[in-house]
Amino acid sequence: MPSSRCTWAPMKPLSRRALLCGLGAGVSNLRAQQVAAPAPEVPLPAVVPVTHRSRVSLVQGAARRKIVHDALAAIDADLMPALKRKKYVLIKPNLTSVVNQIASTHLDALGGIMDYLAPRFKGPVVIAEAASAETPVGYDNFRYGQLISEFRSRQISLIDLNQEARTVVVALIDANLRPMPIRLAARLFDPDAFILCVAIPKTHDTVVATLAVKNMAMGAPLHSLKGETRWHDKSKIHTGIHQMNYNLLLLAQKLAPFWGATVLDGFEGMEGNGPVSGLPVAHGIAMASTDYVAADRVGVETMGINPKWIGYLQYCEQVGLGNYDIAKIDLIGTTIESVKKTYRLHRSTDRQLRWMGPLTDSPGV
């Protein structure tokens, strides 16, 4: 499998005093803090500069299925050349929960993707996920099987990547910065697949916000099946505030060469104690791009979150995985300001932001 190598330049660490001053005494009131307070200066120099511009569509509307379709149609010229080279489409949903609908990809979002694909792509379509719990339970609870009946000629199949049990082993870092093996779903490394991520803008309990990059990264690690000796490689990644952000980068570096495009279904986002137990935000937007990092930057902006607070996405831009610089992103559709809302952040966000400080200042996750 392709891999990326980079040489890291030493970063000047922030003092604890400077970090706390930058965060401000009012961090607990995060709904106001994230907009009003200046971000701490965290120098993140480019290791592999991104030399291209990226396009992201941003669509607003009253029907989830339609705006997801329209977001993809708006970047049709970017999608079609890549689609024509692939044998099948793999749609990667976000099943953070298999019982809580607002935490997981809605059937109508998948319907909007199929409305876009049906007249344009004649090959098979696979919906594939490796949920933390039992993936088929989520498929049943959220009625994904209805797509098979609605698009009978499109050869749609539902795959549990845990049950498929084909793995690629990669090395991440543990709490002590030592290499540890993680088993990832081999299908997410298939060069014949056009991998289309569908994610939800949500606040998070470890890395401030989760969108496309994190959906793909954390959807890849597998777990044991019933009757086997228990193991769960997703849980191994939660090794510390600093380590979690860096592990997401390492996962993204391995997976990104196989990514096709992403949709962010912001028809209903999540605020507060996400990514599972938060509250819904009626937002009525959808975004799409072939650049996952750029899509996430636009998504973070629409959530009213300070983009400097998301460590792993800045790391991804540092090593050339995509544009996190809003000045290098061409927006198609409506403007960010016209749809921006201020999402209430997770109650632990002040602790999460310690990734900006010295490693010794960060407790485990």
C-alpha positions as a Markdown table, in Angstrom:
| # | Residue | x | y | z |
|---|---|---|---|---|
| 1 | Met | 0.0 | 0.0 | 0.0 |
| 2 | Pro | 1.2 | 3.6 | -0.7 |
| 3 | Ser | 2.7 | 5.4 | 2.2 |
| 4 | Ser | 3.8 | 8.9 | 2.9 |
| 5 | Arg | 7.0 | 10.0 | 4.6 |
| 6 | Cys | 7.7 | 13.4 | 6.0 |
| 7 | Thr | 10.4 | 15.1 | 8.1 |
| 8 | Trp | 9.0 | 17.1 | 11.0 |
| 9 | Ala | 10.5 | 20.5 | 11.9 |
| 10 | Pro | 10.5 | 21.2 | 15.6 |
| 11 | Met | 7.7 | 23.4 | 16.8 |
| 12 | Lys | 8.2 | 26.1 | 19.4 |
| 13 | Pro | 5.9 | 25.0 | 22.2 |
| 14 | Leu | 3.6 | 27.4 | 24.0 |
| 15 | Ser | 4.1 | 28.0 | 27.7 |
| 16 | Arg | 1.3 | 27.0 | 29.9 |
| 17 | Arg | 0.8 | 30.6 | 30.8 |
| 18 | Ala | 0.5 | 31.7 | 27.2 |
| 19 | Leu | -1.8 | 28.9 | 26.4 |
| 20 | Leu | -4.2 | 29.7 | 29.3 |
| 21 | Cys | -4.1 | 33.4 | 28.4 |
| 22 | Gly | -5.0 | 32.5 | 24.8 |
| 23 | Leu | -7.9 | 30.3 | 25.8 |
| 24 | Gly | -9.2 | 33.0 | 28.1 |
| 25 | Ala | -11.0 | 32.7 | 31.4 |
| 26 | Gly | -14.4 | 32.3 | 29.7 |
| 27 | Val | -13.8 | 29.1 | 27.8 |
| 28 | Ser | -16.6 | 27.4 | 29.7 |
| 29 | Asn | -19.0 | 29.7 | 27.9 |
| 30 | Leu | -18.0 | 28.2 | 24.6 |
| 31 | Arg | -21.0 | 29.4 | 22.5 |
| 32 | Ala | -19.7 | 32.9 | 22.8 |
| 33 | Gln | -16.0 | 32.1 | 23.3 |
| 34 | Gln | -15.4 | 30.4 | 20.0 |
| 35 | Val | -16.4 | 33.4 | 18.0 |
| 36 | Ala | -15.1 | 36.3 | 20.2 |
| 37 | Ala | -11.8 | 35.1 | 21.6 |
| 38 | Pro | -8.6 | 35.3 | 19.5 |
| 39 | Ala | -7.0 | 31.9 | 18.8 |
| 40 | Pro | -3.7 | 31.0 | 20.4 |
| 41 | Glu | -0.9 | 31.3 | 18.0 |
| 42 | Val | 0.1 | 27.7 | 17.0 |
| 43 | Pro | 2.8 | 27.8 | 14.4 |
| 44 | Leu | 2.2 | 25.0 | 11.9 |
| 45 | Pro | 4.6 | 25.4 | 9.0 |
| 46 | Ala | 4.0 | 23.4 | 5.8 |
| 47 | Val | 6.1 | 20.3 | 5.4 |
| 48 | Val | 4.6 | 19.5 | 2.0 |
| 49 | Pro | 2.9 | 22.7 | 0.7 |
| 50 | Val | -0.4 | 22.3 | -1.0 |
| 51 | Thr | 0.1 | 24.0 | -4.4 |
| 52 | His | -3.4 | 23.6 | -5.9 |
| 53 | Arg | -6.7 | 25.3 | -5.2 |
| 54 | Ser | -9.7 | 23.4 | -4.0 |
| 55 | Arg | -13.4 | 23.7 | -4.8 |
| 56 | Val | -16.2 | 23.1 | -2.3 |
| 57 | Ser | -19.9 | 23.4 | -2.9 |
| 58 | Leu | -22.2 | 24.8 | -0.2 |
| 59 | Val | -25.9 | 24.4 | -0.8 |
| 60 | Gln | -28.9 | 25.5 | 1.4 |
| 61 | Gly | -32.4 | 24.1 | 1.3 |
| 62 | Ala | -35.5 | 22.6 | 3.0 |
| 63 | Ala | -35.0 | 19.0 | 1.9 |
| 64 | Arg | -32.0 | 16.9 | 2.9 |
| 65 | Arg | -32.1 | 14.5 | -0.1 |
| 66 | Lys | -32.2 | 17.4 | -2.6 |
| 67 | Ile | -29.4 | 19.5 | -1.1 |
| 68 | Val | -27.1 | 16.4 | -0.9 |
| 69 | His | -27.8 | 15.8 | -4.6 |
| 70 | Asp | -27.3 | 19.4 | -5.5 |
| 71 | Ala | -24.1 | 19.7 | -3.6 |
| 72 | Leu | -22.6 | 16.8 | -5.6 |
| 73 | Ala | -24.1 | 18.1 | -8.9 |
| 74 | Ala | -22.4 | 21.5 | -8.3 |
| 75 | Ile | -18.9 | 19.8 | -8.5 |
| 76 | Asp | -19.9 | 17.4 | -11.3 |
| 77 | Ala | -16.9 | 18.4 | -13.4 |
| 78 | Asp | -14.6 | 17.4 | -10.6 |
| 79 | Leu | -16.3 | 14.1 | -9.9 |
| 80 | Met | -16.9 | 12.6 | -13.4 |
| 81 | Pro | -13.3 | 12.1 | -14.6 |
| 82 | Ala | -12.5 | 10.1 | -11.5 |
| 83 | Leu | -15.8 | 8.2 | -11.5 |
| 84 | Lys | -15.2 | 7.0 | -15.0 |
| 85 | Arg | -11.9 | 5.4 | -14.0 |
| 86 | Lys | -13.5 | 3.3 | -11.2 |
| 87 | Lys | -15.2 | -0.1 | -11.2 |
| 88 | Tyr | -17.6 | 0.6 | -8.3 |
| 89 | Val | -18.6 | 3.3 | -5.8 |
| 90 | Leu | -18.1 | 2.7 | -2.1 |
| 91 | Ile | -20.2 | 5.0 | 0.1 |
| 92 | Lys | -18.8 | 5.3 | 3.6 |
| 93 | Pro | -21.6 | 6.5 | 6.0 |
| 94 | Asn | -21.1 | 7.7 | 9.6 |
| 95 | Leu | -22.6 | 5.2 | 12.0 |
| 96 | Thr | -21.2 | 6.6 | 15.3 |
| 97 | Ser | -24.3 | 5.2 | 16.9 |
| 98 | Val | -26.4 | 2.3 | 15.6 |
| 99 | Val | -29.5 | 3.5 | 17.5 |
| 100 | Asn | -29.3 | 7.3 | 17.6 |
| 101 | Gln | -30.3 | 8.7 | 14.2 |
| 102 | Ile | -29.1 | 12.3 | 14.8 |
| 103 | Ala | -25.6 | 10.9 | 15.4 |
| 104 | Ser | -25.6 | 8.8 | 12.2 |
| 105 | Thr | -26.0 | 9.1 | 8.4 |
| 106 | His | -29.7 | 9.5 | 7.4 |
| 107 | Leu | -31.3 | 7.4 | 4.7 |
| 108 | Asp | -32.2 | 10.6 | 2.8 |
| 109 | Ala | -28.6 | 11.6 | 2.6 |
| 110 | Leu | -27.8 | 8.3 | 0.9 |
| 111 | Gly | -30.8 | 8.8 | -1.3 |
| 112 | Gly | -29.5 | 12.1 | -2.5 |
| 113 | Ile | -26.1 | 10.5 | -3.3 |
| 114 | Met | -27.9 | 7.8 | -5.3 |
| 115 | Asp | -30.0 | 10.4 | -7.1 |
| 116 | Tyr | -26.7 | 11.9 | -8.2 |
| 117 | Leu | -25.0 | 8.6 | -9.1 |
| 118 | Ala | -27.9 | 6.8 | -10.9 |
| 119 | Pro | -27.8 | 8.7 | -14.2 |
| 120 | Arg | -24.0 | 9.0 | -14.2 |
| 121 | Phe | -22.5 | 5.7 | -13.0 |
| 122 | Lys | -23.6 | 2.3 | -14.1 |
| 123 | Gly | -21.4 | 0.1 | -11.9 |
| 124 | Pro | -22.2 | -1.5 | -8.5 |
| 125 | Val | -22.6 | 0.6 | -5.4 |
| 126 | Val | -21.4 | -0.6 | -2.0 |
| 127 | Ile | -22.4 | 1.0 | 1.3 |
| 128 | Ala | -19.6 | -0.1 | 3.7 |
| 129 | Glu | -19.0 | 0.8 | 7.4 |
| 130 | Ala | -17.2 | -0.6 | 10.4 |
| 131 | Ala | -19.3 | 0.8 | 13.3 |
| 132 | Ser | -18.0 | 0.6 | 16.9 |
| 133 | Ala | -21.1 | -1.5 | 17.7 |
| 134 | Glu | -22.8 | -4.0 | 15.3 |
| 135 | Thr | -23.0 | -2.4 | 11.9 |
| 136 | Pro | -26.0 | -4.5 | 10.6 |
| 137 | Val | -28.0 | -3.2 | 13.5 |
| 138 | Gly | -27.5 | 0.3 | 12.3 |
| 139 | Tyr | -28.3 | -0.6 | 8.7 |
| 140 | Asp | -31.6 | -2.1 | 10.0 |
| 141 | Asn | -32.5 | 0.7 | 12.4 |
| 142 | Phe | -31.9 | 3.4 | 9.9 |
| 143 | Arg | -33.6 | 1.5 | 7.0 |
| 144 | Tyr | -30.7 | 1.5 | 4.6 |
| 145 | Gly | -32.2 | -1.6 | 2.9 |
| 146 | Gln | -34.8 | 0.6 | 1.3 |
| 147 | Leu | -32.2 | 1.9 | -1.1 |
| 148 | Ile | -31.7 | -1.6 | -2.5 |
| 149 | Ser | -35.4 | -1.8 | -3.4 |
| 150 | Glu | -35.6 | 1.8 | -4.7 |
| 151 | Phe | -32.5 | 1.5 | -6.9 |
| 152 | Arg | -32.9 | -2.1 | -7.8 |
| 153 | Ser | -31.0 | -1.8 | -11.1 |
| 154 | Arg | -28.0 | -0.2 | -9.4 |
| 155 | Gln | -26.7 | -3.4 | -7.6 |
| 156 | Ile | -26.5 | -1.8 | -4.1 |
| 157 | Ser | -25.1 | -3.9 | -1.3 |
| 158 | Leu | -24.6 | -3.3 | 2.4 |
| 159 | Ile | -21.3 | -4.5 | 3.8 |
| 160 | Asp | -20.1 | -4.7 | 7.4 |
| 161 | Leu | -16.3 | -4.2 | 7.2 |
| 162 | Asn | -15.9 | -5.9 | 10.5 |
| 163 | Gln | -17.5 | -9.1 | 9.2 |
| 164 | Glu | -15.6 | -8.8 | 5.9 |
| 165 | Ala | -12.5 | -9.1 | 8.1 |
| 166 | Arg | -9.9 | -8.2 | 5.5 |
| 167 | Thr | -7.2 | -6.1 | 7.1 |
| 168 | Val | -4.3 | -3.8 | 6.4 |
| 169 | Val | -2.1 | -3.3 | 9.5 |
| 170 | Val | -0.6 | 0.2 | 10.1 |
| 171 | Ala | 1.4 | 1.6 | 12.9 |
| 172 | Leu | 0.0 | 4.4 | 15.1 |
| 173 | Ile | 1.3 | 5.8 | 18.4 |
| 174 | Asp | 0.3 | 4.8 | 21.9 |
| 175 | Ala | 0.1 | 7.1 | 25.0 |
| 176 | Asn | 3.9 | 6.8 | 25.3 |
| 177 | Leu | 4.5 | 7.6 | 21.7 |
| 178 | Arg | 5.5 | 4.0 | 20.9 |
| 179 | Pro | 4.4 | 2.3 | 17.7 |
| 180 | Met | 1.3 | 0.1 | 18.0 |
| 181 | Pro | -0.4 | -2.0 | 15.3 |
| 182 | Ile | -3.9 | -1.1 | 14.2 |
| 183 | Arg | -6.1 | -3.3 | 11.9 |
| 184 | Leu | -7.8 | -1.3 | 9.2 |
| 185 | Ala | -10.5 | -2.4 | 6.7 |
| 186 | Ala | -8.7 | -3.4 | 3.5 |
| 187 | Arg | -11.6 | -2.4 | 1.3 |
| 188 | Leu | -10.8 | 1.2 | 2.1 |
| 189 | Phe | -7.5 | 0.7 | 0.2 |
| 190 | Asp | -9.1 | -0.6 | -3.0 |
| 191 | Pro | -7.9 | 1.3 | -6.0 |
| 192 | Asp | -10.9 | 0.1 | -8.0 |
| 193 | Ala | -13.3 | 1.9 | -5.6 |
| 194 | Phe | -14.5 | 5.5 | -5.8 |
| 195 | Ile | -14.7 | 6.2 | -2.1 |
| 196 | Leu | -17.5 | 8.7 | -1.3 |
| 197 | Cys | -17.7 | 9.7 | 2.3 |
| 198 | Val | -20.9 | 11.1 | 3.8 |
| 199 | Ala | -20.4 | 12.7 | 7.2 |
| 200 | Ile | -22.3 | 15.0 | 9.6 |
| 201 | Pro | -20.9 | 18.2 | 11.1 |
| 202 | Lys | -20.7 | 17.4 | 14.8 |
| 203 | Thr | -19.0 | 18.6 | 17.9 |
| 204 | His | -16.6 | 16.1 | 19.5 |
| 205 | Asp | -15.4 | 14.9 | 22.9 |
| 206 | Thr | -11.7 | 14.7 | 22.0 |
| 207 | Val | -10.8 | 16.8 | 18.9 |
| 208 | Val | -13.4 | 19.6 | 19.1 |
| 209 | Ala | -15.2 | 18.7 | 15.8 |
| 210 | Thr | -15.7 | 15.7 | 13.6 |
| 211 | Leu | -16.5 | 15.9 | 9.8 |
| 212 | Ala | -15.2 | 14.0 | 6.8 |
| 213 | Val | -11.6 | 13.3 | 7.6 |
| 214 | Lys | -12.4 | 11.9 | 11.0 |
| 215 | Asn | -15.3 | 9.9 | 9.7 |
| 216 | Met | -13.0 | 8.1 | 7.3 |
| 217 | Ala | -10.1 | 7.8 | 9.7 |
| 218 | Met | -12.1 | 6.4 | 12.6 |
| 219 | Gly | -14.3 | 4.3 | 10.3 |
| 220 | Ala | -11.3 | 2.3 | 9.2 |
| 221 | Pro | -10.2 | 0.5 | 12.4 |
| 222 | Leu | -12.0 | -2.9 | 13.0 |
| 223 | His | -13.2 | -4.9 | 16.0 |
| 224 | Ser | -13.8 | -8.5 | 16.8 |
| 225 | Leu | -17.0 | -10.4 | 16.0 |
| 226 | Lys | -19.3 | -12.1 | 18.4 |
| 227 | Gly | -17.8 | -15.4 | 19.6 |
| 228 | Glu | -14.2 | -14.3 | 19.1 |
| 229 | Thr | -11.7 | -13.2 | 21.7 |
| 230 | Arg | -12.6 | -9.5 | 22.2 |
| 231 | Trp | -10.5 | -6.8 | 20.6 |
| 232 | His | -11.4 | -3.3 | 19.5 |
| 233 | Asp | -8.8 | -1.2 | 17.5 |
| 234 | Lys | -10.9 | 2.0 | 17.5 |
| 235 | Ser | -10.6 | 2.3 | 21.3 |
| 236 | Lys | -6.8 | 1.9 | 21.0 |
| 237 | Ile | -6.5 | 5.2 | 19.2 |
| 238 | His | -7.8 | 7.3 | 22.1 |
| 239 | Thr | -4.5 | 7.5 | 23.8 |
| 240 | Gly | -4.2 | 11.2 | 24.7 |
| 241 | Ile | -5.1 | 14.7 | 23.5 |
| 242 | His | -1.9 | 15.1 | 21.5 |
| 243 | Gln | -1.7 | 11.5 | 20.4 |
| 244 | Met | -5.3 | 11.4 | 19.1 |
| 245 | Asn | -4.8 | 14.4 | 16.8 |
| 246 | Tyr | -1.5 | 12.9 | 15.5 |
| 247 | Asn | -3.0 | 9.4 | 15.1 |
| 248 | Leu | -5.8 | 10.9 | 13.0 |
| 249 | Leu | -3.1 | 12.4 | 10.8 |
| 250 | Leu | -1.3 | 9.1 | 10.4 |
| 251 | Leu | -4.6 | 7.4 | 9.5 |
| 252 | Ala | -5.5 | 10.1 | 7.0 |
| 253 | Gln | -2.0 | 9.8 | 5.3 |
| 254 | Lys | -2.6 | 6.1 | 4.7 |
| 255 | Leu | -6.2 | 6.4 | 3.5 |
| 256 | Ala | -6.2 | 9.7 | 1.6 |
| 257 | Pro | -4.7 | 8.3 | -1.7 |
| 258 | Phe | -7.9 | 6.2 | -2.1 |
| 259 | Trp | -10.4 | 9.0 | -1.3 |
| 260 | Gly | -12.8 | 10.1 | -4.1 |
| 261 | Ala | -15.1 | 12.8 | -2.7 |
| 262 | Thr | -17.0 | 13.7 | 0.4 |
| 263 | Val | -20.5 | 15.1 | 1.2 |
| 264 | Leu | -21.1 | 16.8 | 4.5 |
| 265 | Asp | -24.8 | 16.5 | 5.4 |
| 266 | Gly | -25.4 | 19.5 | 7.5 |
| 267 | Phe | -29.2 | 19.4 | 7.1 |
| 268 | Glu | -29.1 | 18.6 | 10.8 |
| 269 | Gly | -25.8 | 18.9 | 12.6 |
| 270 | Met | -25.0 | 18.1 | 16.3 |
| 271 | Glu | -23.8 | 20.5 | 19.0 |
| 272 | Gly | -22.9 | 20.1 | 22.7 |
| 273 | Asn | -21.7 | 16.7 | 23.8 |
| 274 | Gly | -21.2 | 15.1 | 20.4 |
| 275 | Pro | -20.4 | 13.0 | 18.6 |
| 276 | Val | -23.2 | 10.8 | 20.0 |
| 277 | Ser | -25.0 | 12.5 | 22.9 |
| 278 | Gly | -25.3 | 16.0 | 21.6 |
| 279 | Leu | -28.4 | 18.0 | 20.5 |
| 280 | Pro | -29.6 | 18.5 | 16.9 |
| 281 | Val | -29.0 | 21.8 | 15.1 |
| 282 | Ala | -31.4 | 22.5 | 12.3 |
| 283 | His | -29.0 | 23.9 | 9.7 |
| 284 | Gly | -30.3 | 23.0 | 6.3 |
| 285 | Ile | -27.0 | 22.9 | 4.4 |
| 286 | Ala | -24.9 | 20.4 | 2.5 |
| 287 | Met | -21.3 | 20.6 | 1.2 |
| 288 | Ala | -19.3 | 18.5 | -1.2 |
| 289 | Ser | -15.7 | 18.4 | -2.5 |
| 290 | Thr | -13.0 | 16.1 | -3.8 |
| 291 | Asp | -10.7 | 17.7 | -1.1 |
| 292 | Tyr | -11.8 | 16.3 | 2.3 |
| 293 | Val | -9.7 | 18.8 | 4.2 |
| 294 | Ala | -11.1 | 21.7 | 2.3 |
| 295 | Ala | -14.7 | 20.4 | 2.8 |
| 296 | Asp | -14.0 | 20.2 | 6.6 |
| 297 | Arg | -12.7 | 23.7 | 6.7 |
| 298 | Val | -15.9 | 25.0 | 5.1 |
| 299 | Gly | -17.9 | 22.8 | 7.5 |
| 300 | Val | -16.0 | 24.1 | 10.6 |
| 301 | Glu | -16.7 | 27.7 | 9.4 |
| 302 | Thr | -20.4 | 27.1 | 9.0 |
| 303 | Met | -20.4 | 25.7 | 12.6 |
| 304 | Gly | -18.9 | 28.9 | 13.9 |
| 305 | Ile | -15.9 | 27.1 | 15.3 |
| 306 | Asn | -12.5 | 28.7 | 15.4 |
| 307 | Pro | -10.6 | 26.7 | 12.7 |
| 308 | Lys | -7.3 | 27.0 | 14.6 |
| 309 | Trp | -8.8 | 24.8 | 17.3 |
| 310 | Ile | -8.9 | 21.7 | 15.1 |
| 311 | Gly | -5.4 | 20.1 | 15.4 |
| 312 | Tyr | -5.6 | 17.1 | 13.1 |
| 313 | Leu | -7.0 | 19.1 | 10.2 |
| 314 | Gln | -4.1 | 21.6 | 10.5 |
| 315 | Tyr | -1.7 | 18.6 | 10.5 |
| 316 | Cys | -3.3 | 17.3 | 7.4 |
| 317 | Glu | -2.7 | 20.5 | 5.5 |
| 318 | Gln | 0.9 | 20.6 | 6.9 |
| 319 | Val | 1.7 | 17.3 | 5.1 |
| 320 | Gly | -0.1 | 18.2 | 1.8 |
| 321 | Leu | -3.3 | 16.2 | 2.2 |
| 322 | Gly | -5.6 | 19.1 | 1.3 |
| 323 | Asn | -6.3 | 22.8 | 1.7 |
| 324 | Tyr | -7.3 | 24.0 | 5.2 |
| 325 | Asp | -6.5 | 27.6 | 4.2 |
| 326 | Ile | -9.8 | 29.3 | 3.4 |
| 327 | Ala | -8.0 | 31.6 | 1.0 |
| 328 | Lys | -7.2 | 28.6 | -1.2 |
| 329 | Ile | -10.7 | 27.3 | -1.4 |
| 330 | Asp | -13.2 | 28.3 | -4.2 |
| 331 | Leu | -16.7 | 28.2 | -2.8 |
| 332 | Ile | -19.6 | 27.3 | -5.2 |
| 333 | Gly | -23.1 | 28.2 | -4.2 |
| 334 | Thr | -24.2 | 30.2 | -1.2 |
| 335 | Thr | -21.8 | 32.1 | 1.2 |
| 336 | Ile | -20.5 | 30.8 | 4.5 |
| 337 | Glu | -21.7 | 34.0 | 6.3 |
| 338 | Ser | -25.3 | 33.5 | 5.1 |
| 339 | Val | -25.6 | 30.1 | 6.6 |
| 340 | Lys | -23.2 | 30.2 | 9.6 |
| 341 | Lys | -24.5 | 29.1 | 13.0 |
| 342 | Thr | -22.7 | 29.0 | 16.3 |
| 343 | Tyr | -22.6 | 25.4 | 17.6 |
| 344 | Arg | -22.4 | 25.0 | 21.3 |
| 345 | Leu | -19.2 | 23.0 | 21.9 |
| 346 | His | -18.6 | 19.9 | 24.1 |
| 347 | Arg | -18.3 | 20.6 | 27.8 |
| 348 | Ser | -14.7 | 19.3 | 27.8 |
| 349 | Thr | -13.4 | 21.5 | 25.0 |
| 350 | Asp | -11.1 | 23.5 | 27.3 |
| 351 | Arg | -9.3 | 20.2 | 28.1 |
| 352 | Gln | -9.3 | 19.2 | 24.4 |
| 353 | Leu | -7.5 | 22.5 | 23.4 |
| 354 | Arg | -4.5 | 21.5 | 25.4 |
| 355 | Trp | -3.1 | 19.8 | 22.2 |
| 356 | Met | -1.8 | 23.4 | 21.6 |
| 357 | Gly | 0.4 | 23.2 | 24.6 |
| 358 | Pro | 3.4 | 21.1 | 25.7 |
| 359 | Leu | 2.8 | 17.3 | 25.7 |
| 360 | Thr | 3.4 | 17.1 | 29.4 |
| 361 | Asp | 0.3 | 19.3 | 29.9 |
| 362 | Ser | -2.1 | 16.9 | 28.3 |
| 363 | Pro | -4.0 | 14.2 | 30.3 |
| 364 | Gly | -5.1 | 11.0 | 28.7 |
| 365 | Val | -8.4 | 10.8 | 26.9 |
